[in-house]
Amino acid sequence: MLNPCYVRCAIVAGLLVSTIASTTVFAQSKPPAPKAKPTYSELLATATAADWRALDLENTLYMDLPTGRVVIELNAAYAPAHANNVRTLVREGYFDGLAILRSQDNYVVQWGDPESENAEPGKTRSMKLGKNTLIPEYTRPLDSKLPFTRLPDIDGYAPQVGFSNGFPVGRNPKTNQTWLTHCYGMVGAGRDNDDNSGSGAELYVVTGHAPRHLDRNIAVLGRVVQGMSLISVLPRGTAALGFYEKPEQRVPIKSIRIAVDVPAAERTNLEVIRTDTRLFTTLVEALRNRGGPWYKVPAGHIELCNVPIAVRAVVSK
Protein backbone atom coordinates (compact mmCIF):
# COMPACT_ATOMS: atom_id res chain seq x y z
CA MET A 1 0.00 0.00 0.00
CA LEU A 2 1.33 3.38 -1.07
CA ASN A 3 2.10 6.02 1.47
CA PRO A 4 -0.66 8.70 1.20
CA CYS A 5 1.91 11.43 1.62
CA TYR A 6 3.94 9.97 -1.24
CA VAL A 7 0.90 10.07 -3.54
CA ARG A 8 -0.04 13.61 -2.56
CA CYS A 9 3.54 14.84 -2.96
CA ALA A 10 3.84 13.17 -6.36
CA ILE A 11 0.65 14.88 -7.56
CA VAL A 12 1.80 18.29 -6.31
CA ALA A 13 5.21 17.79 -7.85
CA GLY A 14 3.63 16.82 -11.14
CA LEU A 15 1.49 19.91 -11.14
CA LEU A 16 4.52 22.07 -10.46
CA VAL A 17 6.44 20.47 -13.29
CA SER A 18 3.47 20.90 -15.60
CA THR A 19 3.08 24.56 -14.61
CA ILE A 20 6.77 25.28 -15.10
CA ALA A 21 6.79 23.55 -18.46
CA SER A 22 3.78 25.45 -19.70
CA THR A 23 5.22 28.69 -18.40
CA THR A 24 8.49 28.01 -20.20
CA VAL A 25 6.72 27.26 -23.44
CA PHE A 26 4.63 30.43 -23.12
CA ALA A 27 7.71 32.55 -22.52
CA GLN A 28 9.40 31.16 -25.61
CA SER A 29 6.35 31.70 -27.87
CA LYS A 30 6.90 35.42 -28.55
CA PRO A 31 4.84 36.89 -31.39
CA PRO A 32 6.94 37.31 -34.56
CA ALA A 33 8.18 40.80 -35.33
CA PRO A 34 5.97 42.58 -37.88
CA LYS A 35 7.31 42.23 -41.38
CA ALA A 36 8.67 45.50 -42.74
CA LYS A 37 6.59 46.92 -45.57
CA PRO A 38 8.42 47.11 -48.90
CA THR A 39 9.74 50.52 -49.83
CA TYR A 40 8.98 52.46 -53.00
CA SER A 41 12.30 51.37 -54.52
CA GLU A 42 11.72 47.74 -53.62
CA LEU A 43 8.25 47.80 -55.14
CA LEU A 44 9.47 49.55 -58.28
CA ALA A 45 12.07 46.83 -58.71
CA THR A 46 9.21 44.30 -59.06
CA ALA A 47 7.73 46.11 -62.09
CA THR A 48 7.16 43.91 -65.10
CA ALA A 49 7.26 44.91 -68.75
CA ALA A 50 3.50 45.48 -68.63
CA ASP A 51 3.96 48.16 -65.95
CA TRP A 52 5.92 50.41 -68.33
CA ARG A 53 4.94 52.29 -71.48
CA ALA A 54 7.11 53.64 -74.26
CA LEU A 55 7.05 57.33 -75.13
CA ASP A 56 5.10 58.25 -78.25
CA LEU A 57 7.81 59.36 -80.67
CA GLU A 58 5.49 61.84 -82.42
CA ASN A 59 4.86 63.60 -79.09
CA THR A 60 8.40 63.49 -77.74
CA LEU A 61 10.78 66.44 -78.12
CA TYR A 62 14.56 66.47 -77.81
CA MET A 63 15.88 69.88 -76.75
CA ASP A 64 19.64 69.77 -77.12
CA LEU A 65 21.59 72.25 -75.01
CA PRO A 66 25.37 72.69 -74.79
CA THR A 67 25.24 70.62 -71.59
CA GLY A 68 23.11 67.76 -72.88
CA ARG A 69 19.62 66.68 -73.93
CA VAL A 70 16.27 67.48 -72.35
CA VAL A 71 13.45 65.08 -73.25
CA ILE A 72 9.93 66.53 -73.22
CA GLU A 73 6.69 64.58 -73.60
CA LEU A 74 3.81 66.54 -75.14
CA ASN A 75 0.21 65.90 -74.09
CA ALA A 76 -1.98 66.15 -77.16
CA ALA A 77 -5.04 64.94 -75.23
CA TYR A 78 -5.19 67.99 -72.96
CA ALA A 79 -3.67 70.67 -75.22
CA PRO A 80 -4.08 69.43 -78.81
CA ALA A 81 -3.77 72.80 -80.57
CA HIS A 82 -0.67 73.80 -78.60
CA ALA A 83 0.98 70.39 -79.02
CA ASN A 84 0.32 70.52 -82.75
CA ASN A 85 1.65 74.09 -83.07
CA VAL A 86 4.81 73.23 -81.12
CA ARG A 87 5.43 70.26 -83.39
CA THR A 88 4.94 72.53 -86.41
CA LEU A 89 7.37 75.11 -85.04
CA VAL A 90 9.92 72.39 -84.26
CA ARG A 91 9.71 70.93 -87.76
CA GLU A 92 10.27 74.31 -89.38
CA GLY A 93 13.34 74.88 -87.18
CA TYR A 94 11.84 77.79 -85.28
CA PHE A 95 13.55 77.04 -81.96
CA ASP A 96 16.99 76.20 -83.33
CA GLY A 97 19.45 78.86 -82.23
CA LEU A 98 17.04 80.57 -79.82
CA ALA A 99 17.84 80.69 -76.11
CA ILE A 100 16.80 80.17 -72.54
CA LEU A 101 15.86 83.68 -71.46
CA ARG A 102 14.76 83.34 -67.88
CA SER A 103 15.54 81.35 -64.76
CA GLN A 104 13.50 82.52 -61.80
CA ASP A 105 14.43 81.00 -58.47
CA ASN A 106 11.91 78.46 -57.15
CA TYR A 107 9.59 79.10 -60.09
CA VAL A 108 10.27 78.53 -63.81
CA VAL A 109 12.84 78.42 -66.60
CA GLN A 110 11.63 79.91 -69.90
CA TRP A 111 12.91 79.87 -73.46
CA GLY A 112 12.05 81.54 -76.75
CA ASP A 113 13.10 84.37 -79.09
CA PRO A 114 15.37 86.92 -77.32
CA GLU A 115 14.13 89.62 -79.69
CA SER A 116 10.46 89.05 -78.93
CA GLU A 117 10.59 91.67 -76.18
CA ASN A 118 11.70 94.35 -78.63
CA ALA A 119 9.25 93.31 -81.34
CA GLU A 120 11.19 95.30 -83.93
CA PRO A 121 10.32 94.42 -87.55
CA GLY A 122 12.89 92.18 -89.15
CA LYS A 123 14.51 91.16 -85.87
CA THR A 124 12.07 88.70 -84.36
CA ARG A 125 12.11 85.09 -85.53
CA SER A 126 9.51 84.62 -88.23
CA MET A 127 7.16 81.65 -88.44
CA LYS A 128 6.45 79.73 -91.62
CA LEU A 129 3.52 77.47 -90.81
CA GLY A 130 3.30 77.95 -87.06
CA LYS A 131 0.64 80.21 -85.54
CA ASN A 132 1.30 83.32 -83.45
CA THR A 133 -1.83 82.93 -81.35
CA LEU A 134 -4.09 80.06 -80.31
CA ILE A 135 -7.37 79.66 -78.51
CA PRO A 136 -6.90 79.03 -74.77
CA GLU A 137 -6.49 75.42 -73.68
CA TYR A 138 -6.48 75.88 -69.93
CA THR A 139 -8.99 73.08 -69.34
CA ARG A 140 -10.83 70.47 -71.36
CA PRO A 141 -14.14 68.64 -70.88
CA LEU A 142 -14.19 65.41 -68.90
CA ASP A 143 -14.14 62.35 -71.10
CA SER A 144 -14.59 58.75 -70.01
CA LYS A 145 -12.01 57.76 -72.63
CA LEU A 146 -9.32 59.69 -70.77
CA PRO A 147 -7.55 57.44 -68.25
CA PHE A 148 -7.70 58.71 -64.67
CA THR A 149 -6.19 57.20 -61.54
CA ARG A 150 -7.54 59.21 -58.65
CA LEU A 151 -5.69 59.97 -55.44
CA PRO A 152 -7.95 59.82 -52.37
CA ASP A 153 -5.96 62.59 -50.67
CA ILE A 154 -7.46 66.05 -50.18
CA ASP A 155 -6.19 68.74 -52.56
CA GLY A 156 -6.53 72.48 -52.08
CA TYR A 157 -6.78 73.36 -55.78
CA ALA A 158 -9.13 70.78 -57.26
CA PRO A 159 -12.04 68.63 -56.01
CA GLN A 160 -10.29 65.60 -57.50
CA VAL A 161 -6.65 64.98 -58.45
CA GLY A 162 -4.78 62.06 -59.92
CA PHE A 163 -2.92 60.93 -63.00
CA SER A 164 -3.88 60.57 -66.63
CA ASN A 165 -1.39 58.55 -68.64
CA GLY A 166 1.44 59.70 -66.39
CA PHE A 167 0.46 63.39 -66.23
CA PRO A 168 -0.78 65.03 -63.01
CA VAL A 169 -4.31 66.37 -63.49
CA GLY A 170 -7.09 68.09 -61.60
CA ARG A 171 -10.80 67.49 -62.17
CA ASN A 172 -14.07 69.13 -61.24
CA PRO A 173 -17.10 66.93 -61.98
CA LYS A 174 -19.49 69.80 -61.22
CA THR A 175 -18.06 71.97 -64.00
CA ASN A 176 -17.22 68.96 -66.20
CA GLN A 177 -13.60 70.13 -66.51
CA THR A 178 -10.17 68.57 -66.20
CA TRP A 179 -6.73 70.14 -66.59
CA LEU A 180 -2.99 69.53 -66.35
CA THR A 181 -1.43 70.84 -63.14
CA HIS A 182 1.72 72.84 -62.44
CA CYS A 183 3.90 70.21 -60.81
CA TYR A 184 7.70 70.18 -60.97
CA GLY A 185 8.88 69.52 -64.51
CA MET A 186 5.61 70.45 -66.23
CA VAL A 187 5.88 72.49 -69.44
CA GLY A 188 3.54 75.32 -70.40
CA ALA A 189 3.09 77.98 -73.07
CA GLY A 190 3.98 81.51 -71.98
CA ARG A 191 1.44 84.24 -72.72
CA ASP A 192 0.66 87.92 -72.13
CA ASN A 193 -2.55 89.20 -70.55
CA ASP A 194 -4.79 88.19 -73.44
CA ASP A 195 -6.13 84.64 -73.35
CA ASN A 196 -5.11 83.92 -76.93
CA SER A 197 -1.63 85.47 -76.72
CA GLY A 198 0.20 82.19 -76.16
CA SER A 199 1.10 79.82 -78.97
CA GLY A 200 3.94 77.64 -77.70
CA ALA A 201 6.60 79.84 -79.29
CA GLU A 202 7.68 80.66 -75.73
CA LEU A 203 7.76 77.69 -73.40
CA TYR A 204 8.53 77.34 -69.70
CA VAL A 205 9.15 74.47 -67.32
CA VAL A 206 8.34 74.48 -63.60
CA THR A 207 11.56 74.32 -61.58
CA GLY A 208 10.32 75.20 -58.10
CA HIS A 209 7.70 74.26 -55.57
CA ALA A 210 4.52 73.53 -57.52
CA PRO A 211 2.89 76.91 -58.42
CA ARG A 212 -0.59 75.41 -58.56
CA HIS A 213 -2.16 78.88 -58.52
CA LEU A 214 -1.29 78.96 -62.23
CA ASP A 215 -3.58 76.01 -62.94
CA ARG A 216 -6.41 76.86 -65.38
CA ASN A 217 -4.77 80.20 -66.17
CA ILE A 218 -2.31 79.05 -68.80
CA ALA A 219 -1.96 76.21 -71.28
CA VAL A 220 0.08 73.32 -69.88
CA LEU A 221 1.11 71.06 -72.73
CA GLY A 222 3.71 68.58 -71.54
CA ARG A 223 6.41 67.66 -69.06
CA VAL A 224 10.13 66.98 -68.90
CA VAL A 225 10.73 63.25 -68.51
CA GLN A 226 14.53 63.48 -68.55
CA GLY A 227 16.99 66.34 -68.21
CA MET A 228 15.60 68.39 -65.33
CA SER A 229 19.06 68.25 -63.79
CA LEU A 230 20.31 70.32 -66.75
CA ILE A 231 17.57 72.93 -66.36
CA SER A 232 17.27 73.26 -62.59
CA VAL A 233 20.94 74.21 -62.16
CA LEU A 234 20.90 77.12 -64.62
CA PRO A 235 22.11 80.43 -63.12
CA ARG A 236 19.25 82.56 -61.82
CA GLY A 237 18.48 85.67 -63.80
CA THR A 238 19.02 88.94 -61.97
CA ALA A 239 16.43 91.06 -63.79
CA ALA A 240 12.75 91.16 -62.90
CA LEU A 241 11.05 87.73 -62.97
CA GLY A 242 14.43 86.05 -63.37
CA PHE A 243 15.17 87.25 -66.91
CA TYR A 244 18.80 87.46 -67.94
CA GLU A 245 20.00 91.05 -68.23
CA LYS A 246 22.83 90.44 -70.68
CA PRO A 247 22.83 88.40 -73.92
CA GLU A 248 25.90 86.44 -72.83
CA GLN A 249 24.00 85.12 -69.81
CA ARG A 250 21.47 83.32 -72.00
CA VAL A 251 21.84 79.61 -72.66
CA PRO A 252 21.68 78.82 -76.39
CA ILE A 253 19.39 76.11 -77.72
CA LYS A 254 21.28 74.01 -80.26
CA SER A 255 18.11 72.44 -81.61
CA ILE A 256 14.71 71.02 -80.75
CA ARG A 257 13.61 67.96 -82.72
CA ILE A 258 10.74 65.51 -82.65
CA ALA A 259 11.90 62.02 -81.72
CA VAL A 260 10.24 60.35 -84.68
CA ASP A 261 12.23 62.61 -87.02
CA VAL A 262 15.54 61.67 -85.38
CA PRO A 263 17.52 58.67 -86.69
CA ALA A 264 16.98 55.63 -84.48
CA ALA A 265 20.63 55.54 -83.47
CA GLU A 266 20.41 59.10 -82.10
CA ARG A 267 17.24 58.69 -80.07
CA THR A 268 16.98 58.62 -76.29
CA ASN A 269 14.85 55.53 -75.72
CA LEU A 270 12.82 55.83 -72.53
CA GLU A 271 9.89 54.12 -70.86
CA VAL A 272 7.60 55.67 -68.26
CA ILE A 273 5.85 53.85 -65.44
CA ARG A 274 2.16 53.39 -66.18
CA THR A 275 -0.24 55.10 -63.78
CA ASP A 276 -3.25 52.88 -64.45
CA THR A 277 -1.94 49.70 -62.83
CA ARG A 278 -2.18 47.95 -59.47
CA LEU A 279 1.57 48.44 -59.03
CA PHE A 280 1.26 52.22 -59.33
CA THR A 281 -1.45 52.29 -56.66
CA THR A 282 0.86 50.28 -54.41
CA LEU A 283 3.75 52.64 -55.13
CA VAL A 284 1.65 55.66 -54.12
CA GLU A 285 0.59 53.91 -50.92
CA ALA A 286 4.24 53.26 -50.05
CA LEU A 287 4.93 56.97 -50.44
CA ARG A 288 1.85 57.96 -48.46
CA ASN A 289 2.97 55.81 -45.51
CA ARG A 290 6.73 55.74 -45.74
CA GLY A 291 8.26 53.13 -43.45
CA GLY A 292 11.70 51.89 -42.51
CA PRO A 293 13.95 52.75 -39.58
CA TRP A 294 14.30 56.45 -40.45
CA TYR A 295 10.62 57.51 -40.53
CA LYS A 296 9.14 57.84 -37.05
CA VAL A 297 5.81 59.39 -38.07
CA PRO A 298 4.33 58.22 -41.39
CA ALA A 299 2.46 61.11 -43.00
CA GLY A 300 -0.56 59.13 -44.12
CA HIS A 301 -0.96 61.69 -46.90
CA ILE A 302 0.57 62.45 -50.28
CA GLU A 303 0.39 65.57 -52.43
CA LEU A 304 -0.24 65.22 -56.15
CA CYS A 305 3.07 66.83 -57.08
CA ASN A 306 5.04 64.65 -54.66
CA VAL A 307 4.31 61.45 -56.55
CA PRO A 308 7.29 60.77 -58.84
CA ILE A 309 6.69 59.21 -62.25
CA ALA A 310 9.51 56.74 -62.76
CA VAL A 311 11.42 56.70 -66.05
CA ARG A 312 13.89 54.12 -67.28
CA ALA A 313 16.24 53.90 -70.23
CA VAL A 314 15.64 51.12 -72.73
CA VAL A 315 18.41 49.58 -74.78
CA SER A 316 17.35 49.66 -78.41
CA LYS A 317 17.36 46.33 -80.21
Buried (B, 14 or more C-beta within 10 A) or exposed (E): EEEEEEEEEEEEEEEEEEEEEEEEEEEEEEEEEEEEBBBBEEBBEEBEEEBBBEBEBEBBBBBBBEEEBBBBBBBBBBBBBBBBBBBBBBBBEBBBEBBBBBBBEEBBBBBBBBEBEEEEEEEBBEBEEBBEEBEBBBBBEBEEEBBBBEBEBEBEBBEBBBBBBBBBBBBBEEEEBBBBBBBBBBBBBBBEEEBEBBBBBBBBBBBBEBBBEBBBBBBBBBBBBBBBEBBBEBEBBEEEEBBBEEEEBBBEBEBBBBBEEBEEEEBBBBBBBBBBBEBBEBBBEBBBBBEEEEEEEEEEEBBBBBBEBBBEEEEEE
